Amino acid sequence: MTNLLKQPLKLALIQLATGPDKSTNLARARSRVLEAHRAGAKLIVLPECFNSPYGCQYFPKYAEVLQPCPPSQEQSPTFHTLSSLASETSTYLLGGSIPEYVESTQKYHNTSLLFSPKGELLATHRKLHLFDIDIPGKITFRESDVLSPGNKLTLVDIPPYGLITLAICYDIRFSEMATIAARRGAFLLLYPGAFNLTTGALHWSLQARARAMDNQVYVGLCSPARDMEASYHAWGHSMVVDPNAEVLGEAGEEEEIVYAELKPGKIEETRKGIPLYEQRRFDVYPDVSKGKIKFDD
C-alpha cells in the first residue's frame, strides 16, 4: 500500500496575536513565519483573519482584492507578503484567511491562500459554511450579514508530500467535507479557525479529534491568540491531531507556534489496526465521496 504522506513533514501552526493595524499584523506574521522556518517547518499555517480583527464590522474595511490574479501590491499587500515569504523560506505557506472583496460581484468572502515554496499561489479556499449561530445568553454571530460563501471544496497536492485539504473554521462542523477529502487521498485536513469562548470550550478539540478519528488522517486547527480586549474573543488552543486521534501538540491562549512531525506510514498503520476503510457498508448507505462534488469555481 502506498503511503498517503510520502515523506516526513514538519508542520507549524502559528497562533498569531492580531490587532487593528494591518501592516503591524503582517510584520508580526512575517517574524513568526521566519521563526517557524528556522525551526525546520516545511508547511506553515497562519490563523483565520490573521491580517485583521475578526468581526463583521471589520470585513469590509480590511478586505483585499485578489482577482484577477496576481493582484497589485495596492490591491492586496497580504498576497504579496505571503508570496514573498513562501519564496524566501522555501516553504508551503497557508495564509489562514483574509477578508476578500470581489469587484465583479461586489461580494465579500473569507478566503484562505496557499503558496508554494517558489511563492506561487497554489490554491484558494473561500469559507464554504458561514458562521451564523445564536446561543441564547452566550453568543450571536452572523457572518452572512456581510460575507458570501464559497462554492467548492479545496484539495491540493503539495509535492513531494501528498494531498491536503483546506477549509476554514465553521467548515469543520460539516464532516462530509473531511470524509470526501480523506477518501480522495488527503493525508492532512487544515482548518484555520477562530472559535470563541463558548464554542471553543464545547467543541474545538472534540471536532479536531473527531475529524481525525472518523477519517484516520492528520488534522490541524490554527486559531488566533486570545485577546480579551478585542471585540471577539478567540479560543486559541491551536492543535495537531494524528490519525489515531491523539493530540500531538496544543497551544495555550497566548501567541505561540505549535510544531508536529507528521510521519509516513502512520495513516496506514492506523487503518490496518482499525480497518474502517474495508468495513464500510456502501451496499447499505452511499459513499459521499462518489457523489457530485464541486472542486472548481
C-alpha positions in Angstrom: 0.0 0.0 0.0 1.4 3.4 -1.0 1.7 5.9 1.9 -0.6 8.9 1.5 2.1 11.0 3.2 5.1 10.3 1.1 7.9 11.9 3.2 8.2 13.2 6.8 6.7 16.6 7.1 7.2 19.2 9.9 4.1 21.2 10.3 3.9 24.6 12.1 0.7 26.3 13.3 1.2 29.9 14.2 -1.2 31.1 16.8 -0.8 34.8 16.0 -1.9 37.8 18.0 -3.5 40.3 15.8 -4.7 43.9 16.2 -6.3 46.8 14.3 -3.2 47.8 12.2 -2.8 45.6 9.1 0.8 46.5 8.5 1.7 45.5 12.1 -0.2 42.2 11.7 1.7 41.4 8.5 5.0 42.3 10.1 4.2 40.1 13.1 3.2 37.3 10.8 6.4 37.6 8.9 8.5 37.4 12.1 6.7 34.2 13.2 6.9 32.6 9.8 10.6 33.2 9.7 10.9 31.7 13.2 9.0 28.6 12.1 11.2 28.3 9.1 14.3 28.4 11.3 12.8 25.6 13.4 12.6 23.4 10.2 8.9 23.6 9.4 8.1 22.9 5.7 4.4 23.6 5.9 3.5 26.8 7.9 -0.1 27.8 8.7 -1.5 31.2 9.9 -4.9 31.6 11.5 -8.2 32.8 10.3 -8.3 36.5 9.7 -4.6 36.8 10.6 -4.2 40.3 8.9 -7.2 41.9 10.7 -9.5 41.8 13.7 -12.3 39.2 13.3 -15.8 40.6 13.1 -18.5 41.6 10.6 -17.8 45.2 11.3 -14.2 44.7 10.1 -14.5 42.6 7.0 -15.2 45.5 4.5 -12.5 47.8 5.9 -9.8 45.2 5.8 -10.9 43.4 2.6 -8.4 43.0 -0.3 -9.0 42.4 -4.0 -7.4 39.1 -5.1 -8.7 38.8 -8.7 -7.6 38.9 -11.4 -4.6 37.1 -10.1 -2.0 38.2 -9.3 -3.4 41.4 -7.8 -1.3 44.5 -7.5 0.6 45.4 -4.3 -2.0 48.1 -3.7 -4.9 45.7 -4.2 -3.5 43.0 -1.9 -0.5 43.7 0.3 -1.2 40.5 2.1 -1.0 38.4 -1.1 2.5 39.8 -1.8 3.7 39.4 1.7 2.7 35.7 1.7 4.1 35.1 -1.7 7.5 36.6 -0.9 7.6 34.9 2.5 6.9 31.5 0.9 9.7 32.1 -1.6 12.1 33.4 0.9 11.7 30.5 3.2 11.1 27.8 0.5 8.1 26.5 2.4 4.5 25.9 1.8 2.7 28.8 3.4 -1.0 28.9 4.2 -2.4 32.4 4.9 -5.1 31.1 7.2 -7.7 33.6 5.8 -8.2 37.2 4.9 -11.3 39.2 4.1 -11.6 39.3 0.3 -13.6 41.7 -1.9 -14.7 40.7 -5.4 -15.2 43.7 -7.6 -17.2 41.9 -10.3 -19.8 40.6 -7.9 -19.4 43.2 -5.1 -19.3 40.4 -2.6 -17.1 39.7 0.4 -15.6 36.4 1.2 -13.5 34.8 4.0 -10.6 33.4 1.9 -7.6 31.2 2.5 -4.4 31.4 0.3 -1.8 28.6 -0.1 1.5 29.4 -1.6 4.3 27.1 -2.9 8.0 27.2 -1.9 8.5 29.3 -5.1 6.0 31.9 -4.0 3.3 30.8 -6.4 -0.3 30.7 -5.5 -1.4 27.0 -5.4 -4.9 27.2 -4.1 -7.6 29.4 -2.6 -10.5 28.3 -0.4 -13.4 30.6 0.3 -15.2 29.6 3.6 -18.0 27.3 2.5 -20.2 27.4 5.6 -20.8 30.8 7.1 -20.7 31.2 10.9 -24.4 32.0 11.7 -25.3 31.0 15.2 -27.5 32.1 18.1 -26.9 30.5 21.5 -29.2 32.3 24.0 -27.3 34.1 26.7 -23.9 33.2 25.2 -23.2 34.4 21.6 -25.0 35.6 18.5 -23.0 35.9 15.3 -24.0 36.2 11.6 -21.2 36.2 9.1 -23.8 36.1 6.3 -24.7 39.7 7.2 -21.5 40.7 5.3 -19.9 37.6 3.8 -20.9 35.3 1.0 -20.0 31.7 1.0 -17.6 29.9 -1.3 -18.8 27.2 -3.7 -16.2 24.5 -3.9 -14.1 22.0 -1.9 -10.3 22.5 -2.0 -8.0 19.6 -2.4 -4.4 20.4 -3.4 -1.1 18.5 -4.0 2.0 19.7 -2.2 4.9 17.8 -3.7 6.7 15.7 -2.5 4.4 15.1 0.4 0.9 14.4 -1.0 -2.6 15.8 -0.9 -4.0 18.1 1.7 -7.4 19.8 2.0 -8.2 23.4 3.0 -11.2 24.5 5.0 -12.0 27.4 7.4 -13.3 27.3 10.9 -17.1 26.5 10.8 -16.4 24.2 7.8 -15.1 21.7 10.3 -18.6 21.0 11.6 -19.6 19.6 8.3 -18.0 16.2 8.3 -18.8 15.5 4.7 -16.0 17.8 3.6 -13.5 15.9 5.6 -14.8 12.5 4.5 -14.6 13.4 0.9 -11.1 14.8 1.2 -9.8 11.7 3.1 -11.4 9.3 0.7 -9.9 11.2 -2.2 -6.5 10.7 -0.7 -5.7 13.6 1.6 -3.3 12.9 4.4 -4.0 16.2 6.2 -7.0 18.4 6.9 -6.2 22.0 7.7 -8.7 24.3 9.4 -7.6 27.9 10.2 -10.3 28.9 12.7 -11.4 31.4 15.3 -13.7 29.5 17.6 -14.9 31.7 20.6 -15.0 31.1 24.3 -18.4 29.4 24.1 -18.0 27.1 21.1 -14.3 26.6 21.7 -14.8 25.2 25.2 -17.6 22.9 23.9 -16.3 21.7 20.6 -12.8 22.8 19.4 -10.7 19.8 20.5 -13.7 17.5 20.0 -14.1 18.5 16.4 -10.4 18.1 15.7 -10.2 14.6 17.2 -13.5 13.6 15.6 -12.4 14.5 12.1 -9.1 12.7 12.7 -10.8 9.6 14.2 -13.5 9.4 11.5 -11.1 9.6 8.6 -7.9 8.3 10.2 -5.8 11.3 8.9 -3.8 14.2 10.4 -5.8 17.3 11.4 -4.5 20.8 12.1 -6.5 23.6 13.7 -4.9 27.1 13.8 -6.5 29.8 15.9 -5.6 33.4 16.5 -4.3 34.1 20.0 -6.8 35.2 22.6 -7.2 38.9 23.2 -9.7 39.8 25.9 -9.6 43.5 24.9 -10.8 42.7 21.4 -14.5 42.7 20.4 -14.3 39.0 19.6 -12.5 36.6 21.9 -10.8 33.7 20.1 -10.4 30.4 21.9 -6.8 29.7 21.0 -5.6 26.2 21.6 -4.3 25.6 18.1 -3.6 21.9 17.8 -2.4 19.0 15.6 -4.0 15.6 15.9 -2.8 12.3 14.5 -4.7 9.6 12.6 -5.4 7.8 15.8 -7.0 11.0 17.3 -4.1 11.6 19.7 -3.1 15.2 20.2 0.5 15.8 19.0 0.7 19.4 20.1 -1.6 22.1 21.5 -1.1 25.8 22.3 -2.5 27.7 25.2 -4.2 31.0 24.8 -1.3 33.3 24.1 0.7 33.8 20.8 2.6 30.6 20.2 3.8 28.2 17.5 2.7 24.6 17.6 5.0 22.1 15.8 4.4 18.5 14.9 6.3 15.9 12.9 3.9 14.1 10.5 5.2 10.6 9.8 4.7 8.5 6.6 3.0 5.2 7.4 1.1 6.4 10.4 -2.2 6.7 8.5 -1.8 3.2 7.0 -0.8 1.7 10.4 -3.9 3.2 12.0 -6.1 2.0 9.2 -4.7 -1.5 9.4 -5.4 -1.7 13.1 -8.9 -0.4 12.8 -9.9 -1.2 9.2 -12.8 1.2 8.7 -12.0 1.6 5.0 -12.6 -2.1 4.4 -15.7 -2.3 6.7 -17.9 0.5 5.4 -21.3 -0.7 4.0 -21.8 1.1 0.8 -24.4 -1.5 -0.1 -26.5 0.0 2.7 -25.6 3.7 2.6 -24.0 5.9 -0.1 -20.3 6.9 -0.4 -20.4 10.7 -0.2 -17.0 10.9 -1.9 -18.5 9.4 -5.1 -21.3 12.0 -5.5 -21.4 15.2 -7.5 -18.7 17.2 -5.9 -17.6 20.7 -6.9 -13.8 21.3 -6.8 -13.7 24.2 -9.3 -15.4 27.6 -9.2 
